[in-house]
Amino acid sequence: MLTLTKRILIGRPIATSESEHQRLPKSIALPTFSSDAISSTAYATEEILFVTAIGASSLALGLSRLVPIAIVVAVLLAIVSISYRQTIFAYPSGGGSYIVSRENLGEGPSLVAGASLLVDYILTVAVSVSSGVAAILSIPTFRDLEPHRVVLCVALVGLVTLANLRGIKESGRAFAVPTYIYIVAITAMVGIGLWRVLLGNVDPVPFDPERAHGVVEAGGSLSLFLLLRGFSSGAVALTGVEAISNGVPAFRRPESRNAATTLASMAAILGTLFLGLSILASHLHPFPTHEETVNSQMARALFGESAFYWVIQLSTCAILILAANTAFADFPRLSSIIGEDGYLPRQFANRGDRLVFSNGIVFLAAAASLLIIVFGGIVTALIPLYAIGVFTSFTLSQSGMVRHHLRLREPGWRRGVAINGTGAVATLIVTLIVAITKFTKGAWVPIVVVPLVILLFKAIHRHYRSVADAIRIEPDELPPPPAHHTFVVLVGRVHRGVAEALQLARSLRPTHIVALHIADETVDHAEVERDWARFGFDVPLDIVDSPYRELTAPVQRYLDRLEARWSTDRLTIVIPELVVGVTSVANVLHGQNGLALKLSLLGRPNTAVLSVPFRVGAPVPAPNRERSPQRSSKRLPLAAPSHELDQERRVHRVSSFAPEDLRIDVLPSRQPITVIGEITQTHVVPRASGNWLEVTIDDGSGSVVAMYTGRRSITGIEPGRVVRFDGVLRDERGRRVMMNPRYTLLQPEAS
């Protein structure tokens, strides 16, 4: 049932060999990696007005400064985009600011960049989804949903999470259409709006003092400090620019060129829309309010509540929610790189069924949901937390690229230094502006959180390093095998599980073997001994009383006595365990004493624990007859085991190269034949005459092992590739083998 539910929600597992087909074309990569940056056009203009048009200032004064601020932000966007283009070609393996800082600036700056980016991605999800819900609540029809703002936000985070767990390509396809609709709709609104302003046939947004809390229409004053703070709020338009440089490996080949083209397209779209909306706002005079977004006010002024207004609002809602998809594409990838370096749990580097880093996706969703709940899903409350981490990573990335150019001095390095140096200085200035002007408004949170994350990184790294040092061994440090073994079989009443455990222990021929029964005051020793004698076991039975009804403590004390008696022996504790089904709810009806005992013995030196399961109700094993699937178009059930799905995939893949009469299971032995299959395993087997390379191929109906004498490896012979062997097939100890066959690679390895 769990497997079926997982397959329905997430889909069938994807084999590692199919990863090449999960790479993104530019048309899908643009909405996948640029939705965050492009979506900022939905709220960046509004965030500037929330600073420059309230308090001691006025709407008229704030609008008069809007376009100059937007121009400065657009120039900064151009500088950062050109700088990141350099990064894409210099570091095509992805990782962005973290990798650039690690390779050029050292551990400390790389951890700052990594922590800043991870915090930024969490904030990206929270801000994007909160903005999307704000766009929904701006529609008059849906304003009654305001009390449910947080619930809507968390539900949408769950929806985006589920889509990303299905795979980056599938989520990119699902989210591409709304992104392109938004781009077209906002472009049309800006174009039509500016044309109507030019013709003079559009009225400004009427000022509503009741809705514009804390805003006056005219007069007031605007200090330099507020101007800088307004600029720092508008600079959120640059968030997400680095995403493409982080995800270069997700692009189709040639990765760097396709990523650079996508980055240029994203920068052009973002700059045009942001500047166009700011110019339009300066003419239509929308006012900042939490009840309706600035873009919604302008759309209603231009189109009323027509169908096109609904297209703009719904596409805005969609792009804002889907902006979180950029973070879901990059956070798991970056956390996997940091995990591989040993600064995050290594589980972050594990790929799930759909070739995505599932642990990173789930963690991101949980952290963003918590942030939304804490801040009530209010965008303005989250924005001050947002920009400082982004620009910190920008600064470190560009500084690292300057160091990269100076270190390698490749052709054109002076131009690279100029580009990245300009980017480093510009983003450093913005970082300082954001930190100073918004410190009391919430910017202090990432300033405190990022160092704490770095401390966590270092603690995790110290742990992994200490473990690596503890388990490291050299050939001359191999421990001698234990001279003697003592086996202790734990028994309760005699049953089939106990009998199997005893038989297994005896078959391993230990030096000493003893059965141990832990008895409380209700147990009759004589009855236990009679039961033991009735079966005629030749293993001595020790009965230890436990007056306080404990299990682990008496066992530990008993083992202490054995060690004192046989100090040179290696102890092995054999625990018979009843198994009624791994996922069966009937397990709650049985005590978990065996699990508790195993956990208590893990820290005991010179002691091994052997669990012997007895499966209640298990059928008698049938003769091992492998199925030979027919090559048909009929798909396996959705909940089919993964090995059957892999078999089906392999049949489909190999069938394009091999006709039906070349199926491995029907090929004759002891004559020259051709075999075609997918390489599933290669390993070197030491023989007296030298090393032999064994290559196993499988076509879904059976397998063949090709043996190459005197070889350790063969160029191109790697798991995942389809190969043809020509030689003589023979049977050897249950395997079908070929000695030194000729080989032909039929399909490149999917990377």
C-alpha positions in Angstrom: 0.0 0.0 0.0 2.8 2.4 0.9 4.6 1.6 -2.3 1.5 2.2 -4.4 0.8 5.5 -2.7 4.4 6.6 -3.3 4.3 5.6 -7.0 1.0 7.5 -7.5 2.3 10.7 -5.9 5.9 10.6 -7.1 5.9 8.2 -10.0 8.0 5.2 -11.1 11.6 5.1 -10.1 14.1 6.2 -12.8 17.3 4.3 -13.3 20.6 6.1 -13.0 21.5 5.2 -16.6 18.5 7.3 -17.7 19.9 10.5 -16.0 21.0 12.0 -19.4 17.3 12.1 -20.5 16.5 14.2 -17.4 18.6 17.1 -18.5 16.8 20.2 -19.4 16.5 22.0 -22.8 16.8 25.9 -22.7 13.0 26.3 -23.1 12.4 24.3 -19.9 15.5 25.5 -18.0 14.5 29.1 -18.3 11.3 28.7 -16.2 12.9 26.2 -13.9 15.9 28.3 -12.9 14.7 31.8 -13.7 11.2 31.8 -12.2 12.6 33.2 -8.9 14.3 36.1 -10.6 11.5 36.9 -13.0 8.9 36.6 -10.3 10.5 39.4 -8.3 9.0 41.8 -10.8 5.7 41.1 -9.1 6.8 42.7 -5.8 10.1 44.6 -6.2 8.4 47.8 -7.3 5.9 47.5 -4.5 8.7 46.9 -1.9 10.5 50.2 -3.0 7.2 52.1 -2.4 6.7 50.5 1.0 9.9 52.2 2.1 9.9 55.5 0.1 6.2 56.3 0.2 5.3 55.8 3.8 6.1 57.5 7.2 7.5 61.0 6.8 7.5 60.7 3.1 4.5 60.7 0.7 3.2 58.7 -2.3 4.1 61.5 -4.7 7.7 61.8 -3.3 8.1 58.0 -3.4 6.9 57.7 -7.0 9.3 60.5 -8.1 12.3 58.4 -6.8 11.0 55.1 -8.1 12.4 55.2 -11.7 15.9 56.4 -10.7 16.1 53.5 -8.1 14.9 51.1 -10.8 17.5 52.2 -13.2 20.3 51.7 -10.6 18.9 48.2 -9.9 18.8 47.4 -13.6 22.5 48.5 -14.0 23.4 46.3 -11.1 21.5 43.4 -12.7 23.5 43.8 -15.9 26.8 43.8 -13.9 25.9 40.7 -11.9 24.6 38.8 -14.9 27.8 39.4 -16.9 29.8 38.4 -13.9 27.9 35.1 -13.5 28.4 34.4 -17.2 32.1 34.2 -16.4 31.4 31.8 -13.5 29.3 29.5 -15.7 32.2 28.9 -18.2 34.9 28.7 -15.5 32.9 26.2 -13.3 30.6 24.1 -15.5 30.2 21.5 -12.7 27.8 23.9 -10.9 27.8 24.9 -7.2 28.0 28.6 -8.0 29.3 30.8 -5.2 30.1 27.9 -2.9 32.4 26.1 -5.4 34.0 29.4 -6.6 34.7 30.4 -3.0 36.0 27.0 -2.1 38.4 26.7 -5.0 39.7 30.3 -4.8 39.1 31.8 -1.3 39.4 28.9 1.0 37.2 27.1 3.6 35.9 30.1 5.5 34.5 32.1 2.6 33.1 29.0 1.0 31.1 28.2 4.1 29.8 31.7 4.3 28.7 31.5 0.7 27.2 28.1 1.2 25.3 29.1 4.4 24.1 32.3 2.8 22.8 30.5 -0.3 21.0 27.8 1.8 19.4 30.4 4.0 18.5 32.4 0.8 16.8 29.4 -0.8 14.7 28.8 2.3 13.7 32.5 2.3 13.0 32.3 -1.5 10.4 29.6 -1.0 8.8 31.5 1.9 8.8 34.9 0.1 7.7 33.5 -3.2 4.8 31.5 -1.9 3.7 34.3 0.5 3.7 36.7 -2.5 1.7 34.3 -4.5 -1.0 34.0 -1.8 -0.9 37.8 -1.5 -1.7 38.0 -5.2 -4.6 35.6 -4.8 -5.9 37.7 -1.8 -5.6 40.9 -3.9 -8.5 39.6 -6.1 -11.7 40.9 -4.6 -13.4 37.5 -5.0 -10.9 35.8 -2.7 -10.3 38.5 0.0 -12.5 36.5 2.4 -9.7 33.9 2.5 -7.4 36.4 4.4 -7.7 34.5 7.7 -6.4 31.4 6.0 -3.3 33.0 4.5 -0.8 30.8 6.4 -2.8 27.5 5.6 -2.8 28.5 1.9 0.9 29.2 1.9 1.8 25.9 3.6 -0.5 23.9 1.3 1.1 25.5 -1.8 4.6 24.7 -0.5 3.5 21.1 -0.2 2.2 21.1 -3.8 5.5 22.5 -5.2 7.4 19.9 -3.0 5.4 17.1 -4.5 6.1 18.3 -8.0 9.8 18.4 -7.4 9.9 15.0 -5.8 8.7 13.7 -9.2 11.9 15.0 -10.9 13.4 18.2 -12.1 12.4 17.7 -15.7 8.8 16.8 -14.9 8.4 19.8 -12.5 10.0 22.1 -15.1 7.5 21.0 -17.7 4.6 21.4 -15.4 5.7 24.9 -14.4 6.9 26.2 -17.8 3.5 27.3 -19.2 2.5 29.5 -16.2 5.9 31.2 -16.4 5.6 32.0 -20.0 2.1 33.2 -19.6 3.2 35.6 -16.9 6.0 36.9 -19.1 3.7 37.6 -22.0 0.9 39.0 -19.8 3.2 41.5 -17.9 5.0 42.5 -21.1 1.6 43.2 -22.7 0.5 45.2 -19.6 3.6 47.3 -19.6 3.4 47.8 -23.4 -0.3 48.7 -23.5 0.0 50.7 -20.3 2.8 52.9 -21.5 1.1 53.3 -24.9 -2.1 54.5 -23.2 -0.1 56.8 -20.9 1.5 58.3 -24.0 -1.9 58.8 -25.6 -3.3 60.2 -22.3 -6.4 58.0 -22.2 -5.8 56.3 -18.9 -6.7 57.6 -15.4 -4.3 57.1 -12.5 -5.2 54.7 -9.6 -7.5 56.7 -7.3 -5.9 57.2 -3.9 -7.8 55.6 -1.0 -6.7 56.8 2.4 -8.6 54.1 4.2 -6.6 51.3 2.4 -3.3 53.2 2.3 -2.4 52.9 5.9 0.5 55.2 6.9 0.6 56.8 3.4 -0.2 60.4 2.5 -0.7 61.5 -1.0 1.7 64.5 -1.2 4.2 66.5 0.8 6.7 65.1 3.3 10.4 64.5 3.0 12.7 61.6 2.0 16.1 61.2 3.6 19.1 59.6 2.0 18.8 56.7 4.5 15.3 55.9 3.3 16.4 56.2 -0.3 19.1 53.7 0.3 16.7 51.4 2.2 14.3 51.7 -0.7 17.1 50.7 -3.1 17.9 47.7 -0.9 14.3 46.6 -1.1 14.3 47.0 -4.9 17.5 45.0 -5.1 15.5 41.9 -4.3 14.8 41.8 -8.0 18.3 40.3 -8.3 17.5 37.3 -6.1 17.7 34.1 -8.2 20.2 35.4 -10.7 22.8 33.0 -9.3 20.5 30.0 -9.7 21.6 29.2 -13.3 25.3 29.1 -12.3 24.5 26.6 -9.5 22.6 24.3 -11.8 24.8 24.1 -14.9 25.0 20.2 -14.9 21.2 20.1 -15.3 21.4 21.6 -18.8 21.6 19.6 -22.0 25.0 19.5 -23.6 26.9 21.8 -24.2 26.0 22.7 -20.7 27.9 25.9 -20.2 26.8 27.5 -23.5 23.1 26.6 -22.9 23.3 27.9 -19.4 24.9 31.2 -20.5 22.3 31.7 -23.2 19.5 31.1 -20.6 21.2 33.5 -18.2 21.2 36.2 -20.8 17.6 35.6 -21.7 16.6 35.8 -18.0 18.5 39.0 -17.4 16.9 40.7 -20.5 13.4 39.6 -19.4 13.9 40.6 -15.8 15.5 44.0 -16.5 12.8 44.9 -19.1 9.8 44.0 -17.0 11.1 45.5 -13.7 12.1 48.8 -15.4 8.9 48.9 -17.4 6.7 48.3 -14.4 8.5 51.0 -12.4 8.0 53.5 -15.2 4.3 52.6 -15.5 3.8 52.9 -11.8 5.3 56.4 -11.8 2.5 57.4 -14.2 -0.4 55.4 -12.7 0.3 56.3 -9.1 -0.5 53.0 -7.3 -0.1 53.1 -3.5 1.4 50.4 -1.2 -1.1 48.4 0.8 -1.3 44.9 2.2 -4.8 44.6 0.8 -4.0 44.8 -2.9 -0.7 44.6 -4.7 0.7 47.4 -6.8 0.6 45.4 -10.0 -3.1 44.5 -9.3 -4.0 48.2 -8.9 -2.3 49.0 -12.2 -3.9 46.1 -14.0 -7.4 47.2 -12.8 -6.7 50.8 -13.8 -5.8 49.6 -17.3 -8.2 46.8 -17.9 -10.9 46.9 -15.2 -11.8 43.5 -13.9 -11.8 42.0 -17.4 -10.6 38.6 -18.4 -7.2 40.0 -19.1 -7.0 41.3 -15.5 -7.7 37.8 -14.3 -5.0 36.4 -16.6 -2.5 38.9 -15.1 -3.5 38.1 -11.5 -3.6 34.4 -11.9 -0.4 34.2 -13.8 1.2 36.5 -11.2 0.0 34.1 -8.5 1.4 31.2 -10.5 4.8 32.7 -11.1 5.2 33.8 -7.5 4.4 30.3 -6.3 6.5 28.7 -9.0 9.5 30.9 -8.1 9.9 28.6 -5.2 10.7 26.0 -7.9 14.1 27.7 -8.5 15.0 27.1 -4.8 13.8 23.5 -5.0 16.0 23.0 -8.1 19.1 24.5 -6.5 18.9 24.0 -2.7 19.0 20.1 -3.0 21.9 20.3 -5.5 23.9 22.7 -3.4 23.3 20.8 -0.1 24.4 17.6 -1.8 27.7 19.2 -2.8 28.2 20.6 0.8 27.2 17.1 2.1 29.8 15.4 -0.1 32.4 17.8 1.3 31.4 16.7 4.8 29.8 19.9 6.1 26.2 18.6 6.0 24.8 15.1 6.7 25.8 12.8 3.8 22.1 11.9 3.4 21.7 15.2 1.5 23.9 13.7 -1.3 21.6 10.7 -1.8 19.3 10.7 -4.9 15.8 9.4 -4.6 13.7 7.3 -6.9 13.3 10.1 -9.4 17.0 11.0 -9.5 16.5 14.1 -7.4 18.0 14.8 -4.0 14.8 14.0 -2.0 16.2 14.7 1.4 17.2 18.2 0.5 13.7 18.9 -1.1 11.9 17.7 2.0 14.1 19.7 4.4 13.7 22.8 2.3 9.9 22.4 2.4 9.9 21.9 6.2 12.1 24.9 6.9 10.2 27.3 4.6 6.9 26.2 6.0 8.1 26.9 9.5 9.3 30.4 8.4 5.9 31.1 6.9 4.1 30.1 10.1 6.4 32.2 12.2 6.0 35.4 10.1 2.3 34.8 9.2 2.9 34.7 5.5 3.5 38.5 5.3 5.9 39.3 2.4 7.0 42.7 3.8 8.0 40.9 7.1 10.1 38.4 5.2 11.8 40.7 2.6 14.3 42.3 5.1 15.6 38.8 5.8 16.0 38.1 2.2 18.4 40.3 0.3 21.5 40.2 2.6 22.3 36.5 2.1 21.9 36.9 -1.7 24.3 39.8 -2.0 26.8 38.1 0.4 27.0 35.1 -1.9 27.2 37.5 -5.0 30.2 39.3 -3.4 32.1 36.1 -2.5 31.4 34.6 -5.9 32.7 37.6 -7.8 35.7 38.0 -5.5 36.5 34.3 -6.1 36.3 34.8 -9.8 38.8 37.7 -9.6 41.2 35.4 -7.7 40.5 32.6 -10.3 41.5 34.9 -13.2 44.6 36.2 -11.4 45.7 32.7 -10.5 45.2 31.0 -14.0 45.8 34.0 -16.2 44.0 32.3 -19.1 43.4 34.3 -22.4 41.3 37.3 -21.7 42.0 37.2 -17.9 42.3 41.0 -17.7 38.8 41.5 -19.0 37.6 38.8 -16.6 39.2 40.6 -13.7 37.6 43.9 -14.7 34.1 42.3 -15.1 34.2 40.3 -11.9 36.0 43.0 -9.9 33.3 45.5 -10.8 30.6 42.9 -9.8 32.4 42.3 -6.5 32.6 45.9 -5.6 29.0 46.7 -6.6 27.5 43.8 -4.7 29.6 44.5 -1.6 28.3 48.0 -1.6 24.7 46.7 -1.8 25.4 44.1 0.9 26.6 46.9 3.3 23.6 49.1 2.4 21.1 46.3 3.1 22.9 45.3 6.4 22.9 48.9 7.6 19.6 50.3 6.4 17.6 47.1 7.3 19.4 45.9 10.4 16.6 46.9 12.8 13.9 45.7 10.3 15.1 42.1 10.3 18.4 42.0 8.4 20.0 41.1 11.7 18.4 37.7 11.5 20.5 36.3 8.6 23.5 38.2 10.0 23.1 36.0 13.1 21.8 32.9 11.5 24.5 32.5 8.8 27.3 32.3 11.4 25.3 29.8 13.4 24.9 27.7 10.3 28.6 27.9 9.7 29.3 26.7 13.2 26.9 23.8 12.5 28.9 23.0 9.3 32.1 22.9 11.2 30.7 20.7 13.9 29.4 18.2 11.3 32.8 18.3 9.5 34.7 17.7 12.8 32.5 14.7 13.4 33.0 13.2 10.0 36.8 13.9 10.2 37.0 12.2 13.6 35.1 9.2 12.4 37.3 9.0 9.3 40.5 9.1 11.5 39.1 6.5 13.8 38.4 4.0 11.0 41.4 4.7 8.8 43.7 1.7 8.5 46.9 0.8 6.6 47.8 -2.6 5.3 50.3 -3.1 8.1 47.7 -2.3 10.7 45.3 -5.2 9.9 44.2 -6.7 13.2 44.9 -10.4 13.7 41.9 -12.7 13.6 40.6 -13.7 17.0 42.0 -16.9 18.3 38.8 -18.1 20.0 35.1 -17.3 19.6 32.4 -17.5 22.3 28.7 -17.6 21.1 25.9 -16.6 23.5 22.4 -17.6 22.2 19.6 -15.7 24.0 16.6 -17.9 24.6 13.1 -17.6 26.1 10.9 -20.6 25.7 12.0 -23.1 23.1 10.4 -22.5 19.7 11.4 -22.7 16.0 13.3 -19.4 16.1 15.4 -20.5 19.0 16.1 -23.9 17.3 17.3 -22.2 14.1 19.5 -19.8 16.1 21.1 -22.6 17.9 21.7 -24.6 14.7 23.3 -21.6 13.1 25.5 -20.9 16.1 26.7 -24.5 16.2 27.4 -24.6 12.4 29.9 -21.7 12.8 31.9 -24.0 15.2 32.8 -21.5 18.0 35.3 -22.3 20.7 32.6 -22.0 23.3 28.8 -21.8 23.0 26.2 -21.3 25.7 22.5 -20.5 25.8 21.3 -17.8 28.1 17.8 -17.4 29.7 16.9 -14.2 31.6 14.3 -15.2 34.2 12.1 -13.1 36.5 10.6 -14.3 39.8 7.6 -15.8 38.0 9.6 -18.3 36.0 10.1 -21.8 37.3 13.8 -22.7 36.7 13.0 -26.4 36.8 10.4 -26.1 34.1 12.7 -24.2 31.8 15.4 -26.8 32.3 13.0 -29.7 31.7 11.9 -28.0 28.5 15.5 -27.6 27.4 16.4 -31.2 28.2 13.3 -32.5 26.3 14.8 -31.3 23.0 18.2 -32.9 23.8 20.3 -29.8 23.0 24.0 -30.4 23.7 24.4 -26.6 24.4 24.7 -25.7 28.1 21.8 -23.5 29.4 22.5 -20.7 31.9 19.6 -19.2 33.7 20.1 -15.7 35.2 17.6 -14.2 37.5 16.4 -10.6 37.0 14.5 -9.5 40.1 13.8 -6.1 38.7 12.5 -7.6 35.4 15.3 -6.0 33.3 16.8 -7.6 30.2 19.8 -5.6 29.0 21.5 -5.0 32.4 21.6 -8.8 33.3 22.8 -9.7 29.8 25.6 -7.0 30.1 26.7 -8.4 33.5 26.7 -11.9 32.2 28.9 -10.9 29.3 31.3 -9.2 31.7 31.7 -12.5 33.6 32.3 -14.4 30.3 35.0 -11.9 29.3 36.7 -12.3 32.6 36.6 -16.0 32.2 37.7 -16.2 28.5 39.5 -12.8 28.0 41.0 -13.7 24.6 37.7 -14.7 23.1 35.6 -12.7 20.6 32.0 -12.5 21.9 29.1 -13.0 19.5 25.5 -12.6 20.9 22.9 -14.5 18.8 19.4 -13.1 19.1 16.5 -15.1 17.7 13.8 -12.7 16.5 10.2 -13.3 15.4 9.2 -11.5 12.2 5.6 -11.1 11.4 6.2 -8.7 8.4 8.3 -5.6 8.3 5.3 -3.3 7.7 2.7 -5.3 9.5 0.7 -3.5 12.2 0.8 -6.9 14.1 4.4 -6.0 15.1 2.9 -3.8 17.9 1.6 -7.0 19.5 5.1 -8.3 20.0 7.8 -6.9 22.3 10.9 -5.3 20.8 13.3 -6.7 23.3 15.7 -7.8 20.6 16.0 -4.3 19.2 16.5 -2.8 22.6 19.2 -5.3 23.4 21.0 -4.7 20.1 21.1 -1.0 20.7 22.5 -1.5 24.2 25.3 -3.8 22.8 26.4 -1.5 20.0 28.8 0.4 22.3 30.3 -2.7 23.8 33.8 -3.5 22.7 34.9 -6.9 21.3 31.3 -7.9 20.9 29.3 -8.7 17.8 25.5 -9.1 17.5 24.0 -11.6 15.2 20.2 -11.4 14.6 18.5 -14.6 13.4 15.0 -13.8 12.1 12.3 -16.4 12.0 9.6 -15.3 9.7 6.2 -16.3 10.9 4.0 -17.6 8.2 6.7 -17.5 5.6 6.1 -19.8 2.6 8.5 -22.6 1.9 11.0 -21.3 -0.6 10.2 -22.5 -4.1 12.9 -23.5 -6.6 14.7 -20.5 -8.0 13.3 -20.1 -11.5 13.9 -16.6 -12.9 11.1 -15.1 -15.1 12.0 -14.4 -18.7 9.8 -11.4 -19.5 8.4 -11.1 -23.0 9.1 -8.0 -25.0 5.7 -6.5 -25.1 4.2 -3.0 -24.7 2.3 -4.0 -21.6 3.5 -2.0 -18.6 4.0 -3.5 -15.1 1.6 -2.4 -12.4 2.4 1.0 -10.7 3.3 -0.7 -7.4 5.6 -3.3 -9.0 8.9 -3.9 -7.2 11.8 -1.8 -8.4 13.8 -4.8 -9.6 10.9 -5.7 -11.9 10.6 -2.1 -13.2 14.4 -2.2 -13.9 14.0 -5.5 -15.7 11.2 -3.9 -17.8 13.4 -0.9 -18.6 16.3 -3.1 -19.6 14.1 -5.2 -21.9 12.9 -2.0 -23.6 16.3 -0.5 -23.9 18.1 -3.6 -25.2 15.3 -4.5 -27.6 16.2 -1.6 -29.9 19.5 -3.3 -30.6 18.7 -7.0 -30.3 16.0 -9.0 -32.1 13.8 -11.5 -30.2 16.0 -14.5 -31.2 19.0 -13.0 -29.4 17.4 -13.1 -26.0 19.9 -14.5 -23.5 17.6 -17.0 -22.0 17.1 -18.8 -25.3 20.6 -18.7 -26.7 22.3 -22.1 -27.2 25.5 -23.0 -25.5 28.9 -24.3 -26.9 28.7 -22.5 -30.3 29.6 -19.1 -31.6 26.9 -16.6 -30.9 26.2 -12.9 -30.4 24.9 -11.5 -27.1 23.6 -8.0 -26.5 22.8 -6.5 -23.1 23.3 -3.7 -20.6 26.4 -3.8 -18.5 25.3 -4.2 -14.9 28.5 -5.0 -13.1 32.3 -5.1 -13.6 34.8 -6.5 -11.0 38.3 -7.8 -10.9 38.8 -11.4 -9.6 42.3 -12.4 -8.4 43.4 -15.7 -9.9 46.6 -17.7 -9.6 47.5 -16.8 -13.2 46.7 -13.1 -12.7 43.7 -10.8 -12.5 40.6 -11.5 -14.5 38.0 -8.9 -15.4 34.4 -10.1 -15.1 31.8 -8.1 -17.0 28.1 -9.0 -16.4 25.5 -8.0 -19.0 21.7 -8.4 -18.8 19.0 -8.0 -21.4 16.0 -8.4 -19.0 15.6 -12.2 -19.8 18.9 -13.4 -18.3 22.6 -12.5 -17.8 25.9 -13.4 -19.2 29.4 -13.0 -17.6 32.2 -12.2 -20.0 35.7 -13.0 -18.6 38.8 -11.3 -19.8 42.1 -12.9 -18.6 44.9 -10.7 -17.5 42.8 -7.5 -17.5 41.8 -5.1 -14.8 39.8 -2.7 -16.9 38.8 -2.0 -20.5 38.1 1.5 -21.8 34.4 2.0 -22.3 33.3 -1.1 -20.5 31.4 0.5 -17.7 28.0 -0.1 -16.0 25.1 1.4 -17.8 26.4 1.0 -21.4 24.9 -1.4 -23.9 27.4 -3.7 -25.4 27.6 -6.6 -27.9 29.7 -9.7 -27.2 30.7 -12.2 -29.9 32.1 -15.5 -28.7 31.2 -19.0 -27.4 28.7 -19.2 -24.6 29.0 -22.0 -22.1 27.5 -22.9 -18.7 29.7 -22.8 -15.6 28.4 -23.4 -12.1 25.0 -21.9 -12.7 26.3 -19.0 -14.8 26.4 -18.4 -18.5 29.9 -17.2 -19.4 32.0 -16.2 -22.4 35.9 -16.3 -22.4 37.6 -13.2 -23.9 34.7 -12.4 -26.3 35.0 -9.6 -28.9 33.0 -6.5 -27.8 31.3 -3.6 -29.5 29.9 -0.6 -27.6 26.4 0.1 -29.0 25.3 3.1 -26.8 27.2 5.7 -24.9 26.9 5.7 -21.1 24.1 7.9 -19.9 25.6 10.5 -17.6 
